[in-house]
Amino acid sequence: MGRNDTRSLVALLLLIIFTYIFVGTDFAFCAPKASAQKEEKKDEEKKEVVKYNVFAKYPLKVYNKYKFTEDTKVVRRFSDSSTKEYTRSQTFFFTIFAANAPEDGFQTLEVTVDSMQYKFVEGDAIIEVNFDDLPPTSFSDFVACNVPLGKEFEMTYSPYGEVAKIEGEKLDKLTELITVKGKNSMDTLQKYMWMRGISYEHLTFLFDLQKGIVPQEPVAIDSSWKTNFALEIEGVDFSDTVKNTLKSYDAGIFEIEVKAEKLHPFLTPIRMYNVSEFVHVDSGMAYGTYKMKVNTSGSIKNVEGDFNADVVTSIKKEKFIHNISVKMNWELLGQYKW
């Protein structure tokens, strides 16, 4: 091997060594830089998650006028395969008023049930009642629906957004009328019908819009939390733990959606349409959605409920099934300060 060849070989070896050193060094410095960039990206993504303080609130000394509509369709199936079908639509106009600020987190609201509309259809028979119509007092289904009309009461919310109690002078007077003065003039089913109409369960169903679903801490869009959820469907009380999700925020309005996959009924005797004695709830389930829209000031603008229920009931040994579909809507008509 000549001198020139030796020099070329040495130069080649030096080039390989320097290339290895610099490439290795560059890689050693680049790797942590890439790792740092990934960490920065993760931090940026964390910073981009916006959490919202969603709450329900009734402004002081302001009258909140609401309209509640419930449309129900029932198919009753008997053991001999015969059926009975009927539909009912009832509408209540009511007012919610906060006379005083919350005390220790408890907010007491004054609720007044101002007026009602009613329509019942079974086959060719139609019974319809508007504001000034003479009420059909002989039709027990209307009487049962009509019980809350004209009542005034106080509804107190706990710091957790649940109704802690309902009370009022008019409720006390009606209770006394039913239990004392009506002791001999009403049968057990009639007493139940009237007491049910002013019960905690029935009044919270009709006039408590938030139903405990509002989050207790700031939440992000598409995040979920669980609460207990109670609902009345065709006189049957249902409840279960449900998943609530903050679905959207748009133009100052939040939307919370409840997905109820399997609400369980209370297995108790109840009154049902066109049955002359108590019906026992044996089993069943309900499922559906409950969507609430509330603005950044806490005013509940609209609520929509859409539910289906299958309920097995019995009278002694006779069993029959109710397939029920119901749509509910609460709408804020206006807010007035006088």
matplotlib code that plots the C-alpha trace (Angstrom):
import matplotlib.pyplot as plt

x = [0.0, 1.4, 1.7, -1.2, -3.4, -2.5, -3.4, -6.7, -7.5, -6.7, -8.8, -11.8, -11.5, -11.4, -14.5, -16.3, -15.3, -16.3, -19.6, -20.4, -19.5, -21.5, -24.6, -24.6, -24.3, -27.0, -29.3, -28.5, -29.5, -32.5, -34.2, -34.8, -35.9, -38.6, -39.7, -39.9, -42.0, -44.4, -44.7, -45.4, -48.1, -49.7, -49.6, -51.2, -54.0, -54.6, -54.8, -57.3, -59.9, -62.4, -64.6, -67.9, -69.7, -73.2, -75.9, -79.7, -80.8, -83.9, -83.3, -84.6, -88.0, -88.5, -91.6, -90.6, -93.6, -93.4, -95.6, -95.5, -97.0, -97.2, -98.5, -99.1, -100.2, -101.1, -101.9, -103.3, -102.9, -105.1, -104.4, -107.1, -105.1, -107.7, -106.4, -107.5, -105.9, -106.1, -104.1, -104.0, -102.6, -102.3, -100.8, -100.0, -99.1, -97.2, -95.1, -91.8, -90.8, -87.8, -88.8, -85.6, -81.9, -80.7, -79.9, -77.0, -77.3, -81.1, -83.2, -87.0, -89.2, -92.8, -94.8, -98.2, -100.2, -102.1, -104.1, -104.6, -105.6, -106.6, -107.6, -108.4, -109.1, -110.3, -111.8, -114.4, -114.8, -113.0, -113.0, -111.4, -111.1, -109.7, -109.2, -112.8, -114.6, -116.8, -114.8, -116.1, -116.0, -117.6, -114.6, -112.1, -109.0, -109.6, -110.2, -106.9, -105.0, -106.7, -105.8, -102.6, -104.6, -104.8, -102.4, -99.6, -96.7, -93.1, -90.5, -87.1, -83.9, -80.9, -77.4, -77.1, -80.0, -82.5, -85.9, -85.6, -89.2, -92.5, -95.0, -97.8, -100.9, -103.2, -101.7, -102.2, -105.9, -106.5, -104.8, -107.1, -110.1, -109.3, -108.2, -110.6, -113.7, -113.6, -113.2, -116.7, -117.5, -114.6, -113.6, -109.9, -109.3, -110.7, -108.6, -105.5, -106.3, -106.5, -103.5, -101.4, -102.2, -100.5, -97.8, -94.1, -93.5, -96.2, -95.5, -91.7, -92.4, -94.5, -92.7, -89.0, -87.3, -83.7, -84.4, -81.0, -79.1, -77.1, -73.4, -71.9, -68.5, -67.3, -67.5, -66.2, -68.2, -68.9, -67.9, -70.4, -71.4, -74.0, -77.0, -80.1, -83.1, -86.8, -89.8, -93.5, -95.0, -98.8, -99.0, -96.0, -92.9, -89.6, -86.0, -82.4, -78.9, -78.4, -75.5, -75.7, -73.6, -72.9, -73.6, -73.0, -72.5, -73.8, -74.7, -74.8, -76.9, -75.7, -77.5, -77.4, -78.7, -79.8, -79.8, -81.9, -81.4, -83.4, -85.5, -87.1, -90.7, -91.8, -93.7, -96.7, -100.5, -101.6, -104.7, -105.0, -107.5, -110.8, -110.0, -112.3, -109.8, -106.1, -103.7, -100.4, -97.2, -95.4, -92.5, -91.4, -88.9, -88.7, -86.0, -85.5, -83.8, -84.2, -82.6, -82.3, -81.2, -80.0, -78.3, -75.1, -77.3, -78.8, -82.3, -83.7, -85.0, -86.4, -86.6, -87.6, -88.4, -89.0, -89.7, -91.1, -92.2, -93.5, -95.3, -96.7, -99.6, -102.2, -105.5, -105.5, -104.6, -105.4, -102.3, -102.2, -99.4, -99.2, -97.0, -96.6, -94.9, -94.8, -93.3, -92.8, -91.8, -91.1, -90.7, -89.8, -92.4, -91.0, -89.5, -91.1, -90.2, -92.9]
y = [0.0, 3.4, 6.5, 8.1, 5.1, 5.2, 8.9, 8.3, 5.5, 7.7, 10.5, 8.1, 6.8, 10.3, 11.2, 8.2, 9.0, 12.7, 11.8, 9.3, 11.9, 14.7, 12.7, 11.0, 14.3, 15.9, 13.0, 13.2, 16.9, 16.5, 13.7, 15.7, 18.7, 16.6, 15.2, 18.8, 19.8, 17.0, 18.1, 21.7, 20.4, 18.5, 21.5, 23.6, 21.1, 21.1, 24.9, 24.8, 22.8, 25.5, 24.8, 26.6, 27.5, 26.3, 27.1, 27.7, 30.9, 32.9, 36.7, 38.5, 40.3, 39.0, 37.1, 34.2, 33.1, 29.5, 27.2, 23.4, 21.0, 17.3, 15.0, 11.4, 8.4, 5.2, 1.7, -0.6, -4.3, -6.9, -10.6, -11.5, -9.5, -6.7, -3.1, 0.4, 3.5, 7.1, 10.3, 13.3, 16.8, 19.1, 22.5, 24.6, 28.3, 29.1, 31.7, 31.4, 34.3, 34.7, 37.2, 36.8, 36.0, 32.5, 31.7, 29.3, 28.1, 27.4, 29.3, 29.5, 30.3, 31.2, 29.2, 30.1, 27.9, 30.4, 28.5, 25.2, 23.7, 20.0, 17.6, 13.9, 11.6, 8.0, 6.8, 9.2, 10.8, 14.1, 16.2, 19.6, 22.3, 25.8, 28.7, 29.9, 26.6, 25.0, 22.1, 18.6, 17.8, 14.4, 13.2, 11.9, 12.1, 15.9, 16.3, 14.6, 16.7, 19.9, 19.6, 21.9, 24.7, 27.9, 26.7, 28.8, 27.2, 27.6, 25.4, 25.4, 24.3, 22.9, 24.1, 21.0, 22.0, 19.5, 20.4, 20.1, 20.8, 22.1, 23.8, 26.4, 27.6, 26.5, 23.1, 22.8, 23.8, 21.4, 18.6, 19.4, 19.4, 16.0, 14.2, 15.8, 17.2, 14.7, 11.8, 10.5, 12.1, 10.7, 7.1, 6.0, 6.4, 9.9, 10.9, 9.5, 11.4, 14.8, 14.1, 12.9, 16.2, 18.3, 15.7, 16.5, 14.0, 15.5, 19.2, 18.7, 16.9, 19.7, 22.8, 21.8, 22.3, 21.5, 18.2, 18.1, 17.8, 21.0, 20.4, 21.4, 22.4, 23.9, 21.5, 21.3, 20.7, 16.9, 16.2, 14.1, 13.7, 11.5, 12.5, 10.9, 11.7, 11.3, 11.6, 10.9, 9.1, 8.4, 8.6, 6.2, 7.5, 6.5, 7.2, 6.1, 7.4, 9.0, 10.4, 14.2, 15.8, 19.4, 19.1, 22.6, 26.3, 28.7, 32.4, 32.5, 29.3, 26.0, 22.7, 19.9, 16.5, 13.7, 10.1, 7.9, 4.3, 2.5, 4.3, 2.0, 2.4, 2.6, -0.6, 0.9, 1.1, 4.0, 5.4, 5.0, 6.2, 4.3, 1.9, 1.9, 0.6, 0.8, -0.6, -2.1, -1.4, -4.8, -4.0, -1.9, 0.6, 3.9, 5.4, 8.7, 12.1, 15.3, 18.4, 21.7, 25.0, 27.6, 30.9, 32.4, 34.3, 31.0, 31.5, 28.2, 29.0, 25.7, 22.0, 19.1, 15.6, 12.6, 9.3, 5.8, 3.5, -0.1, -0.8, -4.1, -3.6, -5.8, -5.8, -8.9, -11.7, -9.8, -8.3, -5.7, -3.8, -0.1, 1.1, 4.8, 7.5, 11.0, 14.4, 17.2, 20.8, 23.7, 27.1, 30.5, 32.9, 36.0, 37.7, 40.8, 43.1, 45.2]
z = [0.0, -1.0, 1.0, -0.7, -0.1, 3.6, 3.8, 2.1, 4.5, 7.5, 6.1, 5.6, 9.2, 10.6, 8.6, 9.9, 13.5, 13.3, 11.6, 14.4, 17.1, 15.6, 14.6, 18.0, 19.8, 17.7, 18.4, 22.1, 22.1, 19.7, 21.7, 24.8, 22.7, 21.0, 24.4, 25.8, 22.8, 23.5, 27.1, 26.0, 23.7, 26.5, 28.7, 26.0, 25.5, 29.2, 29.2, 26.3, 28.4, 29.5, 32.5, 33.1, 36.2, 35.4, 38.0, 38.4, 40.1, 40.4, 40.6, 43.7, 43.5, 39.9, 38.8, 36.5, 34.4, 33.2, 31.0, 31.5, 29.0, 29.3, 26.5, 27.4, 25.4, 27.3, 25.9, 28.7, 27.8, 29.7, 30.3, 27.7, 25.0, 24.9, 25.1, 26.2, 24.7, 25.7, 25.4, 27.8, 27.4, 30.4, 30.6, 33.7, 33.8, 37.0, 38.6, 40.6, 42.8, 45.1, 47.8, 49.8, 49.3, 50.2, 53.9, 54.6, 51.0, 51.3, 48.7, 49.3, 46.3, 46.2, 43.6, 42.4, 40.0, 37.9, 35.3, 33.5, 30.2, 29.8, 27.0, 27.2, 24.3, 24.3, 21.1, 20.0, 23.4, 23.9, 27.1, 26.7, 29.3, 28.7, 31.0, 31.5, 30.8, 33.4, 34.8, 34.4, 38.1, 37.5, 35.4, 37.9, 35.7, 35.2, 38.9, 39.7, 37.3, 38.5, 42.2, 42.1, 40.3, 42.3, 45.0, 46.4, 48.3, 49.2, 47.6, 49.4, 47.6, 49.5, 48.7, 46.5, 44.2, 45.5, 46.9, 50.7, 51.5, 50.2, 52.5, 52.4, 54.2, 51.3, 51.3, 55.0, 54.7, 51.9, 53.9, 56.9, 54.6, 53.2, 56.3, 58.9, 57.3, 54.4, 56.7, 56.2, 52.9, 50.8, 50.2, 50.4, 46.7, 46.6, 49.6, 47.9, 44.7, 46.5, 48.7, 45.8, 44.0, 46.7, 47.6, 47.6, 44.7, 42.5, 43.1, 42.6, 39.4, 38.0, 39.3, 40.1, 36.7, 37.7, 39.5, 41.1, 37.8, 37.9, 38.6, 41.9, 40.5, 37.2, 34.2, 30.7, 27.5, 27.1, 30.7, 32.7, 36.4, 38.1, 40.3, 41.5, 39.3, 40.0, 37.7, 37.7, 34.7, 34.7, 38.4, 38.9, 40.7, 39.1, 40.2, 39.7, 39.4, 36.0, 33.9, 33.2, 30.5, 29.6, 25.9, 24.6, 25.3, 22.6, 22.7, 26.5, 26.8, 28.4, 27.6, 30.1, 29.0, 31.2, 29.8, 31.9, 30.8, 33.4, 35.9, 38.5, 39.7, 43.3, 44.0, 45.8, 45.3, 43.1, 41.5, 37.7, 35.1, 34.9, 37.7, 40.7, 43.2, 44.0, 41.5, 42.7, 40.8, 40.5, 38.2, 35.3, 33.9, 32.2, 29.9, 28.1, 28.0, 30.0, 28.4, 30.2, 28.8, 31.3, 30.7, 32.3, 34.8, 36.0, 34.5, 33.2, 29.7, 28.6, 29.6, 27.4, 28.6, 26.4, 28.1, 27.6, 30.4, 30.7, 33.9, 35.2, 37.6, 39.3, 41.1, 43.2, 40.8, 37.6, 35.9, 33.2, 31.5, 30.7, 27.7, 28.2, 26.1, 27.4, 26.3, 28.7, 28.1, 30.5, 28.9, 30.4, 29.1, 30.7, 33.7, 35.3, 38.2, 39.8]

ax = plt.figure().add_subplot(projection="3d")
ax.plot(x, y, z, "-o")
ax.set_aspect("equal")
plt.show()
